[in-house]
Amino acid sequence: MCFSATASFSAGIAITAIGIVTLKKAHQPRAYLFASIPLLFGIQQITEGFVWLSFMNPAYLAWQKAASILFIVFAQAIWPLLGPLSMLLIEKNKKRRKLLRLLTGLGFSISAYRLIWLCFFNVHATLAGHHINYLFDSEAAFSPLVPAIYFISTVLPPFVSGVKKMWAIGLAVISSFLFTRLFYGEYLVSVWCFSAALISAIVFLIVFDLKKSFLEGTS
């Protein structure tokens, strides 16, 4: 997850299992993207497990760059877009949908920016203090607005959504962000994903409620 290869692989496998069950619970196509969040979290954590292995065993060193880039793509490019878009697809309230469209647009812009940026600057993973730190060739490539837009597109959507229990995801994201910012500073990208298991469990509960309401509506 954040502290060792064993933790990353164990968490990744467990969250992937939750993801598979969650997808099976999604009975509406519009809920599939949202239901895929735990599965993608699981894949992301397994990816970081290979980054850990590259430090522990020289045989895996050749995998370090690819695994690091894939992890950063998840963290910096996939989540800012997938979060608001998946919530937009399952939202029924028109006013809330308008706000979620705006947040999805912001998420798309930051995701595109990050992907383009990754095409020009390399990512380097370093190990220190039992955590992985992801360094970039040039921090100057980041506009001061980028962190703010990233935060808005990942944190606000759960509070805008009218779906039952969605606010819990927002609280989990904010709590994990503040905790890692206060205690793990420079390792934020890696350690922040420690909340993946909690968020995955909340997603499962929301999808279960969506399935229940769907079945009640068709009965």
Residue pairs with C-beta under 8 A, 6 or more apart in sequence:
1 7
1 8
1 10
1 11
1 12
1 45
1 48
1 193
1 194
1 196
1 197
2 8
2 48
2 131
2 132
2 187
2 190
2 191
2 193
2 194
3 130
3 131
4 52
4 130
5 49
5 52
5 53
5 56
8 45
8 46
8 48
8 49
8 52
9 45
9 46
9 49
11 42
11 45
11 196
11 197
12 42
12 43
12 44
12 45
12 46
12 47
12 48
12 49
13 42
13 46
14 42
14 197
15 38
15 39
15 41
15 42
15 45
15 196
15 197
15 200
16 38
16 39
16 42
16 43
16 46
17 42
18 38
18 42
18 197
18 200
18 201
18 204
19 36
19 37
19 38
19 39
19 40
19 41
19 42
19 200
20 39
21 204
22 35
22 36
22 37
22 38
22 39
22 200
22 203
22 204
22 207
23 32
23 35
23 36
23 39
25 35
25 204
25 207
25 208
25 211
26 32
26 34
26 35
26 207
26 210
26 211
27 210
27 211
27 214
27 215
28 90
28 210
28 214
30 89
30 90
31 89
31 90
31 207
31 210
33 82
33 85
33 86
33 89
34 86
34 87
34 89
34 90
34 203
34 206
34 207
35 203
35 207
36 86
37 82
37 83
37 86
37 199
37 200
37 203
38 196
38 199
38 200
38 203
38 204
40 74
40 78
40 82
41 193
41 196
41 197
41 199
41 200
42 196
42 200
43 74
44 71
44 74
44 75
44 193
44 196
45 193
45 196
47 67
47 70
47 71
47 74
48 67
48 71
48 132
48 190
48 193
50 60
50 63
50 64
50 67
51 64
51 67
51 68
51 71
51 125
51 132
52 132
53 60
53 63
54 60
54 61
54 62
54 63
54 64
54 67
54 125
55 64
55 125
55 127
64 125
65 122
65 123
68 123
68 124
68 125
68 134
69 118
69 123
71 134
72 118
72 123
72 134
72 189
73 114
73 115
73 118
75 189
75 192
75 193
76 111
76 114
76 118
76 150
76 189
77 111
77 114
77 115
77 118
78 111
79 154
80 106
80 107
80 110
80 111
80 114
80 149
80 150
80 153
80 154
81 104
81 107
81 108
81 110
81 111
81 153
82 107
83 107
83 153
83 154
83 157
83 158
84 100
84 103
84 104
84 106
84 107
84 153
84 154
84 156
84 157
85 104
85 107
87 100
87 157
87 158
87 160
87 161
87 163
87 166
88 97
88 100
88 101
88 103
88 104
88 157
90 161
90 163
90 210
91 97
91 100
91 161
91 162
91 163
92 162
93 162
96 160
96 161
96 162
99 160
100 157
100 160
100 161
103 152
103 153
103 156
103 157
103 160
104 153
106 149
106 152
106 153
107 153
107 154
109 149
110 146
110 149
110 150
110 153
113 143
113 146
117 141
117 142
120 141
121 136
121 137
121 138
121 141
122 136
122 137
123 134
123 135
123 136
124 134
124 135
124 136
124 137
125 132
125 133
125 134
125 135
126 132
126 133
126 134
126 135
127 133
129 187
131 184
131 187
131 190
131 191
132 187
132 190
133 186
133 187
133 189
133 190
134 189
134 190
151 177
154 173
155 170
155 173
155 174
155 177
156 170
157 170
158 166
158 167
158 168
158 169
158 170
158 173
159 166
159 167
159 170
161 167
163 206
163 210
164 206
164 209
165 202
165 205
165 206
165 209
166 206
168 202
169 199
169 202
169 203
169 206
172 195
172 198
172 199
172 202
173 195
173 199
175 195
176 192
176 194
176 195
176 198
177 188
177 192
180 187
180 188
180 191
180 192
180 194
181 188
184 191
